Amino acid sequence: MSYSIKDLARFLGVSMSTVYGWIARRELPHYRLGAAGRRGRIIVQQADLDLFLAQRRLESEQPQETEQRPVPREPLKHLHLRTKQS
């Protein structure tokens, strides 16, 4: 399966400009179809996309058990609290 720039942007949920940027920086392997000396149509193969995404995969970190400290808060200046009068 192959993707056009528009299809790829829609599939990944990014703008076409972002995809063009990856291509311009040669981060995303692609094919340029057309006559010599012309820009032509850009195609990205599924295998190249899979490799591109695998290189950007972030592993989730295991949560570490740490002591949770209360976050110090400043008093709310915009609230005026009524006090009970005895």
C-alpha positions as a LaTeX table, in Angstrom:
\begin{tabular}{lrrr}
\hline
Residue & $x$ (\AA) & $y$ (\AA) & $z$ (\AA) \\
\hline
Met1 & 0.00 & 0.00 & 0.00 \\
Ser2 & 1.23 & 3.52 & $-0.72$ \\
Tyr3 & 0.16 & 6.93 & 0.54 \\
Ser4 & 0.04 & 10.38 & $-1.02$ \\
Ile5 & 1.02 & 13.37 & 1.09 \\
Lys6 & $-2.62$ & 14.24 & 1.72 \\
Asp7 & $-3.54$ & 10.67 & 2.68 \\
Leu8 & $-0.52$ & 10.36 & 4.93 \\
Ala9 & $-1.25$ & 13.65 & 6.72 \\
Arg10 & $-4.86$ & 12.59 & 7.29 \\
Phe11 & $-3.82$ & 9.12 & 8.50 \\
Leu12 & $-1.24$ & 10.49 & 10.97 \\
Gly13 & $-3.34$ & 13.44 & 12.09 \\
Val14 & $-0.75$ & 16.06 & 11.12 \\
Ser15 & $-0.66$ & 18.82 & 8.54 \\
Met16 & 0.59 & 18.35 & 5.01 \\
Ser17 & 3.33 & 20.86 & 5.85 \\
Thr18 & 4.60 & 18.56 & 8.57 \\
Val19 & 4.81 & 15.64 & 6.14 \\
Tyr20 & 6.57 & 17.83 & 3.55 \\
Gly21 & 9.03 & 18.87 & 6.28 \\
Trp22 & 9.86 & 15.25 & 7.09 \\
Ile23 & 10.44 & 14.62 & 3.39 \\
Ala24 & 12.55 & 17.75 & 2.89 \\
Arg25 & 14.76 & 16.75 & 5.86 \\
Arg26 & 14.94 & 13.22 & 4.40 \\
Glu27 & 13.50 & 11.73 & 7.58 \\
Leu28 & 10.69 & 9.97 & 5.72 \\
Pro29 & 11.70 & 7.71 & 2.80 \\
His30 & 9.62 & 8.39 & $-0.30$ \\
Tyr31 & 9.37 & 8.06 & $-4.07$ \\
Arg32 & 8.96 & 10.97 & $-6.45$ \\
Leu33 & 7.08 & 9.92 & $-9.56$ \\
Gly34 & 7.23 & 12.03 & $-12.70$ \\
Ala35 & 9.39 & 13.13 & $-15.59$ \\
Ala36 & 13.06 & 13.90 & $-15.02$ \\
Gly37 & 13.61 & 17.45 & $-13.82$ \\
Arg38 & 10.02 & 17.78 & $-12.60$ \\
Arg39 & 8.78 & 17.62 & $-9.06$ \\
Gly40 & 6.29 & 14.83 & $-9.68$ \\
Arg41 & 3.99 & 13.10 & $-7.26$ \\
Ile42 & 5.33 & 11.97 & $-3.88$ \\
Ile43 & 4.47 & 8.47 & $-2.69$ \\
Val44 & 5.31 & 6.83 & 0.65 \\
Gln45 & 5.24 & 3.04 & 0.85 \\
Gln46 & 3.67 & 1.28 & 3.86 \\
Ala47 & 6.98 & $-0.42$ & 4.78 \\
Asp48 & 8.78 & 2.95 & 4.81 \\
Leu49 & 6.02 & 4.47 & 6.94 \\
Asp50 & 6.19 & 1.57 & 9.40 \\
Leu51 & 9.95 & 2.03 & 9.78 \\
Phe52 & 9.54 & 5.82 & 10.16 \\
Leu53 & 6.96 & 5.36 & 12.92 \\
Ala54 & 8.99 & 2.64 & 14.68 \\
Gln55 & 11.98 & 5.01 & 14.88 \\
Arg56 & 9.80 & 7.60 & 16.61 \\
Arg57 & 8.14 & 5.25 & 19.04 \\
Leu58 & 8.47 & 6.26 & 22.66 \\
Glu59 & 8.38 & 3.62 & 25.33 \\
Ser60 & 6.24 & 4.39 & 28.32 \\
Glu61 & 8.04 & 4.81 & 31.59 \\
Gln62 & 7.16 & 2.64 & 34.53 \\
Pro63 & 5.74 & 4.78 & 37.32 \\
Gln64 & 8.12 & 4.96 & 40.21 \\
Glu65 & 6.86 & 4.88 & 43.74 \\
Thr66 & 7.79 & 8.22 & 45.17 \\
Glu67 & 6.67 & 10.07 & 48.21 \\
Gln68 & 3.96 & 12.49 & 47.23 \\
Arg69 & 4.32 & 15.85 & 48.84 \\
Pro70 & 1.49 & 18.32 & 49.00 \\
Val71 & 1.86 & 21.17 & 46.58 \\
Pro72 & 2.18 & 24.47 & 48.45 \\
Arg73 & $-0.59$ & 26.82 & 47.44 \\
Glu74 & $-0.90$ & 30.52 & 47.84 \\
Pro75 & $-4.03$ & 31.83 & 49.51 \\
Leu76 & $-6.84$ & 32.76 & 47.19 \\
Lys77 & $-6.75$ & 36.54 & 47.09 \\
His78 & $-9.91$ & 37.01 & 45.12 \\
Leu79 & $-12.14$ & 35.23 & 47.67 \\
His80 & $-13.33$ & 36.88 & 50.83 \\
Leu81 & $-14.41$ & 34.30 & 53.38 \\
Arg82 & $-17.00$ & 35.19 & 55.98 \\
Thr83 & $-16.26$ & 34.20 & 59.51 \\
Lys84 & $-18.87$ & 33.29 & 62.06 \\
Gln85 & $-19.31$ & 35.81 & 64.82 \\
Ser86 & $-20.26$ & 34.45 & 68.25 \\
\hline
\end{tabular}
